[in-house]
Amino acid sequence: MMVSSVGSKSALRPLAGTGRSLLQSFVPRPARSLPLPTPPQPSRLSCRPLSRTPPSPSSTWRCAPLHTSSARLAQRSRAHNDEEIPDGPPTTDFSRMDMLGQTPAPSTSVDICSSDGFKLNSGVSIYDGNGVMLVGGEAFAWRPWGPDLKLVNAKGQWEVREEAFAVLDLLWPRPDLLILGLGPEMRPLSPATRKYLGSLGLRVEILDTRNAASQFNMLATERGVDDVAAALIPIGWREGIGANYD
């Protein structure tokens, strides 16, 4: 019995030691206090009195036109042909629009239409009631009427003999256009006269003499005297009397 009791006491000793270690492990330890974060300190604002002095010109804003620059404005001040661009709208210069302004007028252009004749650019005067035929750069006195001094037929049509255009019949190459000035007024051509001029390969334009002379001057300057011819009756022509009645 003694042996067993001693054995049991020796067995309890290590158990008691383990119990103490367990109790020590479960003893609560005091909690550590963590430092609290300090709130941010407000920054100190310095109050200064506002300056009453006006701002310097260098610090003021400058207004510039939108979408432009000094380089672009300098480029726009001159055109592509190096001409200065005016500030305002340009005035219309009709002399620069005249395409024939620098072209010299032919010597056979008509300067004056008088009642009994004509005066040409070359200084030649045709008078005494004669008409004029201008063809190929030459001027001819033209008398297409007969002894009765009539150019209008019974139907009121302008009609002359074929011999009146004999110069055009002999000329080659012939002009493309013949301008007829029938005196103070226009009249239709008779079928016989129109047919004969058509057989010569001529296109005919009928006008009164003033407008016919102006048309000849323009077309002869533009196209040349070889392509355009004119046959003009004096503006003072009277049927049955003629143009030389003063």
C-alpha positions, 0 to 999 in steps of 0.5 A: 500500500505504501508503494502505491501511494508513493507512486501516485504522489510522484505521478501527481507532481508533474501534473501539478507542474503542468497546471501551473504553466497552463495557469500562467499562460492564461493570465491576462496581460495588460493591454498596450495603449496606442497613441491617438492621431493628433488632429491637423492644426489649422494653418495661419492666414495672414490678413494683408490690406489690399493695394490701392495702386492700379495694376501695371500695364504689363499685368493687364490682359490684352485682347487679340482677335480670334483665330489670327496672329501677327504673322497671319495679319502680315500675310493678309495685308498683301494679295497673292500678286503682291498688291496692297489690299485696301482697307475699304471696298475698292472702287470699280475701275472700268478702264482696267476691265476694257480688254481692248483698251490697249489694242490700237484701232484699225485705220479704217475704223469710223470716227465720224458719221456725218449726214453726207459722208464719213471720216475714218481713223486714218484721217480719210474723209468720204463726203458728197453724199457717198457711202463707204465700203470697208473691206480688207483694211481698205476704204472705197467710196460706195454708191449702190443706188441708181440714177433714181436715188432709190434703195427701197423696192415697192415692198419696203425692202432694201434692194440693190443691184448685184454690181454694188458688191462687185468688190466682194465678188473679186476678193479672196479670201472673203470676210466672214461677216458683212455689216450693212448700215442702211442709213438712218433706219433699218429695213429688211433685205429683199430676197434677191439681195440676201440670196446673192450675199449668201452665194458669196459665203457672207454672213450679213448683219443689218443695222442703222448706220450709226450702230453699224459703224460702232459694231464694225469698229469693235469687231474689226479691233477684236477680230481683225479687218480681214474677217469683218467688212462693212458697207455703210449708207450716210445717215442723211440719206433720203429716198429719191433725194440722196444724202447730198441735198444741202 
